[in-house]
Amino acid sequence: MNPVLKKTLFLSVISLITSCSSLTAGNLFSHYSLQNQVLYQSVKAGHYQQAIENLPNSVGGDILDNMEKGRVAFLDQQYPESKQYLEESERAVQKQQDQALISLSESATDIGSLAVNDNLTAYSPGDYELGFLHLYLGLNYLQENSLEGALVEVRKANLVQEQARKSREKTLKQAEAALRKQGVSSNLGAVLSHYPDAGQSLQAVQNGYLLYLSALLYEAADELNNAYVDYRRALAVAPDNKQVIQGTFRVAEKLSMSEDLKQLRKTYGNNPASSRGHGQIIVIEEQGIVGARHGWTLSLPFYSYQGTAVHSLALPYYPPGNEEHFPVIRLNDKTLTKSILTDVNLMARQDLTERIPAMVSRLVLRVIAKEQLRRSATNGDDAGNLLFNVWNIITEQPDTRSWQTLPSKVYSYSSDVAPGEYKLDFERSQDGEEGYTIKVKSGETVLVWLSRQGENGTVWHKPLGGL
């Protein structure tokens, strides 16, 4: 390779590095899942303090790094820090959304991604991730006993949910038509909320966990109309969830929605009335950790009169995962029955499915750009050709970025109880059980939040008044 060419290549690489704010050694020669392996495995095992010590720094960018930090801090019960991280992520999201024009640095980053890999582009979070961002901010406010602050966040989250549904209206309608063709009966929640009755396709883009929590908080604030809207939406997403059904009945009765109540009773039977003077314990439980994206790579030779080039193709994918099972939850030795609210893995896989076409398009453009650069720079020079081949192989990395510390699945439980003190038992390890004490007053509803990963768990509760 002649000296002029070497100097040109050197200056080009320096220019690329200085213009790409997201270019790090990790993003250049590795990918997000590999860089966050220790963090991911720590959370999966329930070792929250170890996870805190391995939080990402300049790996996924301000949006994604702070999402991970906020989630892990919340699990480790570092609530002020969690809220701060999540607010920083929200500000970064807002900044990204407010940019009406592409800046010079962003243009350079896009050019850099064509020369290197997709990890150089700024991460744009999926709708489901934005929903969880506001959900955990809302839970942080609830931790501070600020119902008003929590409601602000669920309103933001509902806007995200609504936009997610509207942007996929055509696809959801097609899924609804396919289910009708298969003879699947109508979902009453979809009818009441005017949502598309699209089964798993709807569950992949609408978060039942978020909708149910939102409805509970609205009901606690005595905003019954808003509560009923979200209970109906939650019913569309999770039509068999016992707690969602009970909440929908409860608020429909308070609002005297006689026609809706007729349909509810026809579908679900009569809603059992709470015993006079009793209270209620509602448990929302997160289990496990969402699957991390893996990378698929393939190196292919390209032949030309200027020599043989080797280009690597790399894309992310979700491998089949083994579902982690957790011991049952007992309330004063009575086993509670769980109802699924959200399958986060389903939402994450749907998000990747929607991203793949654009990823493939950029991959094709990148191969073309790299090949053109190789031909013009090497001009048949064997040493230069070898250098470019090595560069192509080691820098083509799959974009495995996603919010990897989210739970795998979310369930709900409930029990009608007399006033008094109760012990919630859930095994955290094979050595025994952990008991958590809850006091319930007459007519009071207590919300228990529980998240279990591996051999550990985080639990707290808040009274929601007399729902």
Sequence and secondary structure as in RCSB ss.txt:
>XXXX:A:sequence
MNPVLKKTLFLSVISLITSCSSLTAGNLFSHYSLQNQVLYQSVKAGHYQQAIENLPNSVGGDILDNMEKGRVAFL
DQQYPESKQYLEESERAVQKQQDQALISLSESATDIGSLAVNDNLTAYSPGDYELGFLHLYLGLNYLQENSLEGA
LVEVRKANLVQEQARKSREKTLKQAEAALRKQGVSSNLGAVLSHYPDAGQSLQAVQNGYLLYLSALLYEAADELN
NAYVDYRRALAVAPDNKQVIQGTFRVAEKLSMSEDLKQLRKTYGNNPASSRGHGQIIVIEEQGIVGARHGWTLSL
PFYSYQGTAVHSLALPYYPPGNEEHFPVIRLNDKTLTKSILTDVNLMARQDLTERIPAMVSRLVLRVIAKEQLRR
SATNGDDAGNLLFNVWNIITEQPDTRSWQTLPSKVYSYSSDVAPGEYKLDFERSQDGEEGYTIKVKSGETVLVWL
SRQGENGTVWHKPLGGL
>XXXX:A:secstr
  HHHHHHHHHHHHHHHHH TT  HHHHHS HHHHTHHHHHHHHTT HHHHHHT  SSSSHHHHHHHHHHHHHHH
TT HHHHHHHHHHHHHHHHHHHH  S  HHHHHHHHHHHHS GGGS     HHHHHHHHHHHHHHHHHTT HHHH
HHHHHHHHHHHHHHHHHTHHHHHHHHHHHHHTT    HHHHHHT    THHHHTTS HHHHHHHHHHHHHTT HH
HHHHHHHHHHHH TT HHHHHHHHHHHHHTT HHHHHHHHHHH       TT EEEEEEEEES     EEEEEEE
EEEETTEEEEEEEEEEE           EEETTEE   EEEEEHHHHHHHHHHHHHHHHHHHHHHHHHHHHHHHH
HHHTT HHHHHHHHHHHHHH      S TTS SEEEEEEEEE SEEEEEEEEEETTEEEEEEEEE TT EEEEEE
EEETTEEEEEEEE    
